[in-house]
Amino acid sequence: MVSGVSVEILDLRHFAAPMLRPLLESEGELWNQRLHWDYRASAKLLMQYLDSHMLPGYAATQAGHVAGYAFCVYEETKAVVGDVFAFRGPYPPSNSRVSIVDRRAEASAHEVETILLRHLFELLLNSPQIDRIESQLLIHPADTHAAAFREAGFDVYPRLFLVQSLKKLRTPPEINLFPDLELRPWSEDDMSSAGRLICAAYRDHPDSVINDQYRTLTGSQRFLHNIVRYSGCGVFCPQASYVVVERQSRELAGLLLGSRVSPQSGHITQVCVHPRFRRRGLARIMLAASSAAYLRMGASEISLTVTERNTGAVDLYLAEGYTCQHSFDAAVWNRARKI
């Protein structure tokens, strides 16, 4: 494709999975190059939804081929923009890979993705049952689509993708806890306590603005189930997940959940500490334990995401050896604020 070429926008539910396979494979290459993230499991799940013809969204077609797509999912009165992606490079694609630094390809893809997003916004903003829309387009660098989101009335929050190399971590770090606390690996029995902890830890937190699941116990439990049981962010890795327990009450004081996003990369999907136990170094201790676990499993790096305005957490991760490899945008729209 070249900038300015028109595309036709059609309902995504009209397309079966094989028609989007080349597009998803191209997107998988970008995930691998940009984030060292194996996208195949996500692509497989998407193809299952596509074959059911129940995934709401749009496809951009050119000369009868699918050149881009965008979709959303519904959660009661909330919608989540799941993804938007268009081919970077000539279309139909050749067997040769296209470099992600091809500026013309990026510009053309941006044009198609913007069109797709605007169609999706028109659908969602005019759906009276939808009161809130959230989006975190991890693969797209910050500001790529911020203008389109703001134009539609969204608030945009920059987030950081931080990475720690494990190549220099040779020996397990020394872990010293207060006598009233215990560090142990994650257990399935921790689900209920973990939900209560997340709800308490994110009260009045910047991330609760971005993800409203953190605001309620029910939402926190849904978030946990998505991460732990449904591989919502990589394949859940219990060997690299830890809890800190208060010995007397047996309640969780801290939580860290990890997943595997590729053979060489681990990802921290959640780390939080109960307000009563903050400033005792629990986050550092859990991060150190998880790093050692990933190293034992043969990973060479760990990543995590953090909201830019959460300066305390950003400073902690940087002090622990993480560096910013990528930034992206979260976006939120609330109907109540637009009336």
N, C-alpha and C positions, 0 to 999 in steps of 0.2 A: 504494500500500500504506500501511497504517497500522500502528503498532507493535502487536504482539499477534496479527495475522492469521496463521493457520497456513498453511504451505506444504508441498507434497509434495516429497520429495527422491528423485530418480531417477538412475540411471546415465547419465552424460553421453554414453556411446556409443550411446544410443538416439535421439539427436537429430541431425538434419542441420543443416548450416550455416544455411540460411534461417531456421530457428526461433530462432537466436541473433543474427541480424543486428541487430535493433533494440537488443538489449542491448549488443552490441559498439559500435554507433554512439553509444550513450549513454556508454559508457566512454571512447570516443575524445574526446568533448566534455570530459570531466573531465581527461584527460591534457593536452589543449590548454590548458584554463583554468588548471590547477594548475602545469604544468611547461613549457608552450609546446612540447609534444612531439606530433608527428604520429603518431597511433596506427594509421593506415590500413594500413601495411605489416605490422605485427604482427597486426592483425585479419584481413588476407587470409591470412596463414600459418595462423592459428588455424582459419579456416574450411576450409582445405584439409585440416587434420588432422581436423576434425569430420566432413567428408564421407567420410573414410576409416573413420570409426567405430572408431578405434583410440586415441583420446585418453582416458586414464584420469581420472576425476573424477566430479563430481556436478552436477546441475542442480536448481534450486529452481523449482517450478512453482506457479502460482496461476491458477485458473480456466482451465487448459489452456494458459497462456502461460508462457514461460520468464522468470522474474523475477530469477534470479541463477545464477551458475555458479562452480565452482572446479575446477582441474585440476592434475595433476602430471606430471612426466616421469621416466623411470627411466634411470639411468646405472650399469649393472652392479648393485652392491649399495647404491647411493645413489639416493634420490628427491629431486627438487627440486619444491617447491610453486611452480607457475608463476604462478598468479593466483587471486584471488577477487574477485568484483564482483557487486553487486546494484543494481537501479535505485534512483535517488534521486528520489522523487516519485511521483505517482499512477500506478497501474498498471491496465490497459495504458497506456503513455505516450501523451501527446498530441503534436501537432506542435510545440507551444511548448517551448522549452528550460526546464529547471528549474535555478534558481540553486543553486550548490554550497554556499551559506550557509544553505539551508533546513534548520533544525535538526531538524524532524520527519522530513524525508526522510532525513537522515543517520542518525538514530536507527533508523529502520525498516530501512534498508540494512544497518546494523551488525548488527542482529538476524539478518537472513537470512544475511549473510556468516559470522557466528559459527557458525550451524547448519551451514553448508556446510563450514567448516573442521573442525568436530568430526567430521563424517562422514569427511572425508579423513584426519584423524589416526587414526581408528579403523581405516580400511583399511590405512594404512601401518604403524602401530605393531604391528599383528597380522600383518604379512607377514614371515615368518621370514627371507626372503632379503634384507630391507632392514636394513642396519646403520647407516645415516646418513641424515638428512633435513636439507635446507637450504631456506631461504626468504629472499627479499628482495622484499617487497611495496612497490615504489617509490612507487606512487600513493597509498598509505594513510599518513596522518600517523602519526608515532611514537605509540605507546601505543594506537592504535586497536584492534589485535588482540593486543597483548602479553599480556593476561591469559589469553586462550585458548591461546596458545602455551605460556606458563609452566605452565598447568594440565595440559597434555599432556606436560610434562617437558622442554620446550625451554629453552635458554639464549638470552637476547635481547640484542642488541647494537645500540644506537642508531647510526644513520648520518645524515650531513648531505648535503643537496643544495645545492651552492654555485653561484652565478651571478656572472659578471663581465660588466658592460656594456662594449661596444666603442664606444659613441657618442663617448667622449672620446679614443679612441685614433686620432690623426690621422696620425702618422708611424711607420714601422717602428722598433722599439726597436733600440738599438745592441747588438750581440752580440759579446762578447769571450770567447774560449775560451783555455784553456791551449794552448801550442804542440804538446803531445803528443796533442791531441784534435781531432777534426773533426766538425762538425755537417753533416748532409746529410738530404735527404728520405728517407722510408721506401721500401724496395724489396722486392719479393716474395722476393728472394734473402736477405732478412734473417730469414726465418721460423725457421730452425734456431737461429741465434744469439740471436734474441729469446726463444725458448723457454728456452734456457740462462740468459739474463739474468733472466727472470722467476722461475725456480726459485731462483736465487741471491739475488735481491733480497728475496724474500718468506720466506726461511728464518727461523723464529722471529718472524715478523711478525704483528701482530694480525689482518690480513686472511686469513692462512692458516688461522686458526681458523674463519673464516666461510665461506671457499671452499677446499675441500681440493684443488682443481686446482692451486693454487699450490705444493703440497708436492712434486710430482714433475715430472720432465721431460715425461713422457707427458701428465700433466694440464695442464701449461702449454702444450704444443703444442695440446691440444684446445681450451683457452680461446682461444688465438690464432686457430685456424681458425674458431671460432664468431664472433669479432669481425670478422676480416678477410674471410672468404670467405662467411659465411652471414648477415651483417648481424644479429648477435646483440644489438647495442645501437645501433640506428640504422643508417644506410647508411654503410659505411666510407668515409672521406675521406682518400686517400693524400696529397692536396695539403696537408693540415693535420697530417700525421704525420711525425715526425722521429726520427732516431737520432743518438746521439753515439758515434763510433768512436775507439778507441785506434789511432793511426796505425801503431804498430810491430806489434802483434799482429793488427790488423784485427777484434778482438772488440768487441762492443757494450759501451759503458760506461753508456749511458742510452737510454731508449726512451719515446716518447710517441705514442699512437695516438688519432686523432680520428675522429669520425663526424658525420653531419648528421642531426639529429632533426626538423628542420622548416626551411623556407626561411630563417627568421631566427635559428635556434639551432644552434650547434655543440655537441658534447659530447666531453669528454675521457674516453675509455673506459679508458685505461691510461697511467700515468706511473710510471716506476721508474728507479732508478739502482743500479748494482752497488755493493756495500758498499765495494770498494776505491776508488771514485771519489766517495764522498759528501763533503759539506761543501766542494764546489768550485763550487757554484752551477749545476750542470747542470740541475736541475729548473727553476729560474727561466729559464734560457736557452731550454729547450725550450718552456716555457709562453709565453714572449714570441714565439718564432718561430711557434708555432701561432696565437696571437692575431692576429698580423699576417696570416697566411694566411687565417684566417676573415674578417678585415676585407676583404681583397681579393676574397673570394668573395661579399661583400654581407651577411654575417651581422651581426646587431646585438648578439649576446650569446653567451657560452660557459658551459656548465655542466659540473660534475663531481660525483662522490660521494666521500665519505671517511668512514671510521669515526671516530666521535666520540672514542674513546680513543686514536687516533693523533694525539696533540696536536702533534707536530712538524710533520706534514703540514698539519694544520688551521691552525697559526700561519703557515706558509709561504703558503698560499692566501689567507688574510685579508690578509697583508702585500702580496700581489700584486694586491689589489683585488677579490677575490671576497667575496660576502656570502651568508649563509645564508638561502635562500628557503623551505626546506622540510626537514623531518626525517622519517625513516622507520626501520623496524626490520628488522634481519636476525635470523634465528633458526636455531638449530642443535640437532639432537637426535642423540645417539650411543647406540646400543644398549649398547655396552660399559660406558658410564658409568651405565646404568640398571639393570644386573644386580646 
